[in-house]
């Protein structure tokens, strides 16, 4: 039970690390936040002069920005033409970035193993090494043979690359 929990924690840590390191999630999230702050500052300043506006503070503008692009629906609407334009652009751009970040992250995460078979081999070997105590003698022999074959392949690959690099 304890070993299963440790494996789950390590798997979760690996998932989070992979998402942050190997997908565009962080970059898209930073871009989304920066644009949200800028667009809502523009919206707030454009609305400041209107008497009938409900966006009376920067905080309310920030709330409006999240409600607008997350399709939560908003009852209050910008009152003047410039702020309507800023709000409209933000709704389209914010929605694209928000949902695009989710789709791009999921796609990049699941496509990564297909792009890096060597990493998958290493992960499998690493997993098996962690499970050494549970492996049978036959499984250990298979693991040894696999590693030996991998080492031979890598040595041949290195020699081949060295020969190609030397001028004739």
N, C-alpha and C positions, 0 to 999 in steps of 0.2 A: 504494500500500500504506500509506504513511504517512498519507495523507489519510483512508483508510478507518479506520485506528486512531484518529485524532483524532475522527472522526465517531462512532465507537463509544464512545469515552470521554465525549464530550459527551452522547450519548444516554443513557449509564449515569448520568451526573451529573444529567441532567434527570429520569430515572426516579426516582432516589433523592430528589431535591428534591420532585418531585410527590407521592411517597408520604408524605414527612414533612410537607409543607405542606398538601396537599389531601385527605388521608385521616385517619381517626381513629386511625391506628396508634400514634402517640406517646402520645396520651392514654390509650388502652386499655392500652398497655404499662406506662405509669406506674401506672395503677390496679391492674393485675395485680401488679406488684412490691410496691406498698404493701400491698395486701391479703395477699399471700403472706407478707410480713414480719410483719404483725400476726397473722394466723391461726396462723402457726408459733410465734410467741411465746406465744400462748394455748395451743397444743397442748403446747409444751415445759413451760410452767408447770403445766398440768393433769396432765402425766405425771410431773413431778418426784418426787412422793411415792410412786410405784408401784415396788415392788421388782423386778417381773418385766419392766419395760419395756426395750425396746431403744433407745428415743429418750432418750438420756442427756445430750445436749448440744443447744444451739441449732442448731449446724451439722447434726446428724443430723436435727433437726426440719425444717430447710430442705430437706435432701435428700429426706426423706419427702414433703414438700409437692410437690416437683417430680415425684417418681416417682408420687405418687398421682393428680395431675390429668393427667399426660401418658400415662396408661394403660400405663406401663411395667410395672406390676405390682409389688407390694410384698409381701415376705414378713413383715416386721414390721408389727404392727398396734397402735394405741393400746390400752392395757389398762384404763383406767377409763372410766366412762360419759360424763363431760364431755368428755374428749379424743376419744372416739369420735364424739360429736356435732359437735365442732369439726372433726374430720377429715372427717366425712361432708359437712358444709356446704361445707368447702373443696374437696373433690373435685368437687362439682357446680358451685360458683361459679367455681373456677379453670378447670375444663374449658370452661365457657361463655365466660369471658373470653378464654382462650387461643385457642380455635378461632373464637370470635366476632371477635377482632381480625384473624385471618387472612381470614375471609370478608368482614368489613366493609371491610378495606383493599383487597382485590381488587375487590370490587363498586364501591366509591367510585372507585377508580382507573379502571376501565373505563367507568363511567357518566359520568365527568367530561367527556369530549369531547362527549357528547350534551347536556349541560347548558350548555356554553359554546362555541357555534359560533364566536363572534367570536374566541376564543382559538385555535381551530383554524385560522381564516383567517390570523391573525397568525403562528402557527407555520409555516404553509405558505409565507407570504411570506418569513419569516425564513430558512427552509430554502432557498428559491430564491435569496435574496440571497447566501447562503453558497456557492451553486453557480454564481454568475454566470459564472465563467470557463469552465464546461462547457456553458453554454446556447448554443443556436443563435440566429441573428438572429430567426427566427420565434418562438422561445420567449421571447426578450427583448421582442419586440413584444407578445406575448400578456400577458406579465407587466406591461408598461407599461399596456396597455388595462385590465387587471384592477384595477390600483392606481388608475388614473384613475376608473374606474367606482366603486370603493370610496370614493374621496374625494368624488365627486359625491353618492353616496348618503348619506354622513355629513353633508355640508353641508345637504342637503335635510332630513335627520332633525333636525338642530339647529334649522333654521328652523321646522320643524313644531312642535317642542317649545316654542320661544320664543313662537310664535303662541298655542299652547294655554295657556301660562303667563300671558299678558297678559289682564287682565280686559277684557271687552267694553264 
